[in-house]
Amino acid sequence: MGALSVGGGPHDPVAGDHILFLGHATTLIELDGTRLVTDPVLRRQVGPLHRRVPPPLSRPLADPAAILLSHLHLDHYDPASLRMFRRDTPVLAPVGARRSLQWRGFRDIHEMAPDDRLLVGSLEIVATPARHRGTRHPLAARTPSLGYVVSGSRSIYFAGDTGLFPGMADLWDGLDVALLPIAGLGPWMPEFKHLSPRHAVRAAELLRPRLVIPIHWGTYHLPGTVIMRMRPDVHRRAPLVFMREVEALAPEIRTVMLDPGESLDLARELPPLPRPA
């Protein structure tokens, strides 16, 4: 698919380039005057999942240029959280998601397949493959999972939810930031469809970004996991394991850990690379 174009950007100006981590796979990306929100799941209770950290304020999320949805699992696609946004907000989602989004009132829907491109404000959004079955429930129509590369003055890879796959090495040349999931929703997580801390390190080695920000950890838990004694605080343990694995296996990878609600100033952390002579 050739590059299409939607909206000129948010109604309120965006100051500076930042990534705000709001918990789980929800991030706010502000780049080159354009604001994007990924997988907005913002409620205290989502199905059986309970939020362990305070819900973020919705005000910083007002009027994004687009919403990026990686897949339709309830911890990434929450219709109640989507009601916080204007229904004319462009939504990028995997092929097969249109009917569900239309039913919830969204009008500007762009179904994406890997390698599809869309211009959003000043940025190009490229859909990338993911190794994760994205169907919402057994009787629902099959929908794939996606990642996205947001490309402007910098390039940011949002992995959504995925297992490790060799094609990561060819997703993007010169990647600046990788937002990589490092955990699931409990202590048992099939690595063929999720990135464990160990596999997230391997993914970073394949992707070769200048900076990794771990996501998809410590925000929601399943009933019963908070009282487990066999693995103390399994939900907060993943980033510690990830950092230990990075230090042991790939010390050259630069990682910044953000707690939910913390942001990263891209201009400060990733100054422009010197141009070749």
N, C-alpha and C positions, 0 to 999 in steps of 0.2 A: 504494500500500500504506500502511495506517495504521501508526503507530509501535508496534512491539513492544518488549518488554523482555527483556534477558538479564542474567545475573549481577550481583551487587552490587559487584564490584570485586576487586582482587588480595588474596591472603591476607596479604601483608605490607603495612604502611601506606606510603602515598606521602607523602613530605615535600616540600611546595612544588610549584610549577608549573614544569616544565622541558621542553625539547626536547633530546634527546641524539641527535646524528648519528653513526650507526655505520658509515657508508659506503654508497655507491651509493644505493639507495632505502630503506634500512633506518634507521628512526628509532624512538626511544622517546619517546612523548608522555605526560607526566604532568600531568594537569589536573584540578583539583577533586577530588582523592583517587582518581582513576581512572587506571590505567596501560594504554596501548595500544602495540602494536608494529606497524609497517608493513613489509610485504614483507621478512620476515626471510631474508636470504641472508648467511650468517656463516662459510662455509667458506673455506679457502685456495684450493681448486680446485673449480670448479663447471663440469662439462663441459670445454669448451676454455678457459674463462676462468680467469685466474690473478689472485689478489688481490695488489695492490701494497702494501697497508698491512697491519700486523699484525691478525689477527682479534680482534674485541672479546671480552672476557670474557662468558660467558653469564649470570653471576650477576645483573647488573642487569636481565636480561630475565625473571627467574623470575616465573611466575604472573601474567601480564598479565590484565586483565579481558577482552581480546579481541585477536585478530590481524586486521589489515586487509590483504587481498590485492587488489592493483589488477588483475592479470592473470596469465596462466599461462606467460609466457616464463621460461626457466630463470634469468635474472638477477633475477627478482622472485619466483619460486615455486620453492623448492628443497626437495624432500621431506626431504633429509638434515638441513637446518637446522631444519625444522619438528619433527623428532624431539627437539629440545631442549625442547619444550613439552609440558605435560600434554595428553593426548588429549581431556580434557573441556573444554579451553579453547574458548570460542566463536570461530568463524572467520567473518568476513564476506568474501565472494568473489563474483565475477561469476556471473551465471546460466550454468549449464553446468559449474561446477567441483565440484559435489557428489560425483559418483561418484569422481573422483580423490582427493578429501579423505577420503571414506569408506573407500576402499581402503587409505589410510594410517592408519586408526584413529581419525580425528576423528569425534566424535559430535554436536557442537553446531554445525551448519553453517547459515549463513544466506546463501542466494543473493540477490544484490542486483541491481537494475536502477536506472538513473538515476531520481532523486527518491524512491527507497525510503528509509525512515527506520527506525532501530533505536535504542532506548534501551539504553545500556551503562553500568551503574552510574549515575553522576551526569551522564552526557553523552548527547547525541543525536548519532548518526552518520547523515549524509545522503550517499547515493551520488550522484555527479555524472558526467556524460558525459566521455569522453576520446576523442581522435582517434588511435587506435592499434589496429591489429589484434592481438588478444590470443591467438589460437589457438596452442597449444603447438607443434604440428608439422603439416605439410600434411595428414596423414591423420586428425588428431584432430577431435573435434566442435568446431564454431565456438563460441568464447566471446568476449565483448566485453572491452574494457578500461574501468576505472572510475577516478575519483578519489573522494575522500571529504572532506567537511567535518565536522570534530569541533567540536561546539558546546556550550559551557558558559558559564563566566564570561568566556571568550574564545573566538574562533572561529579554527580552524586548517584550512587547505586543504592536503591532501596530494594532489598531482597524479598521482602514480604515474609513468606514462610517457605522453606525449601530444604531438601536434602542436598548433600554434596553431589555434584555431577561434573565430569571432566570439562564440559563446555564452558565452565566459568572462566577458564583461562583465555577464552576468546570473546568474552562479552564486550570488553571496552579497553581500548588502548589509552594509557595515560590517565587512569581513573584517580580522582582526587580523594573522594570519601566513599567508604562502603558502610552502609547501615546493615549489619549482619545479625540475624537471630542466633541466639546462643543457647536457648533452652526451650522446653515445651511448657506444659501446665502442671507437671508433676514429675516424680522421680523416674518414671518409666516412659521412655520416649524412643520409638523406633527410628534409628538413625538413617534409614533409607528414605524417610520423608521429612526429617527435621535435621537441623544442624545442632549437634551436641557441642559443648565447648571445644572438644578436641577437633571435631570436624570443622568448626568455625575457623580455627587456626589454619587448617588445610585450605579452606575456601579463601582465606586472606592471602595465602601463599599463591594460589592460582590467580586471584584477581589483581594482585600487586598494587593496591591503592596507596596513596600517601598517608592515609589515616583511616582507622577502623573505629566505628562507634557501635558497641554491642547494643542490640535491642531484643525485645521478646523475652524478657526475664523479670521475675520478681514483682509483677503487677497484679496478676489474677491467680487465684488458686482454686482447685477443685475441692469439694467437701471432703473433709477427713484428712487432707494432706497437711494441714497446719498442726495437727496433734501427733504427727508421726514422730517417733523417737529414734528410729533407725537411721535417719539422716537429718540432723538438726537443721531447721530452717532451709529446706531444700530450695525454696524459691529465691532466696538471697545468695545461695551458695554458688550458683552458676557463674556469675561474673568473677568470683574469686578463683574458681577452677579455670576459667578462660584465661585470666591474667597469668596464672601459674603455667598454663600450657604455652602461652605466647612466650613467656620468658625462657621456658625450657626448649621449645621446638623452633621458634622463629623470633629471636630477640630483635631482629631488624624491623619488625612490624611495629609501627607506632599506633598506640591505642589510647583513646580518651574515654573513660567511663563517665557517663552522665546518669545521675539519678533522675527519676521522673520529676519534671518541672525545671530541670537545668538546661541551659542552652550553651551552644558553642559559637563563638565569634569566628567566622571563617577567615575574615581578613587578618585577624591576629594569629590564628593557628596555622593558616595555610597561605602565607604570602606568595605572590606570583613567583613562579620559577624564573631564573635568569634566562634570557634568550640566548640561543647559541650564537657564537661570534661568526 
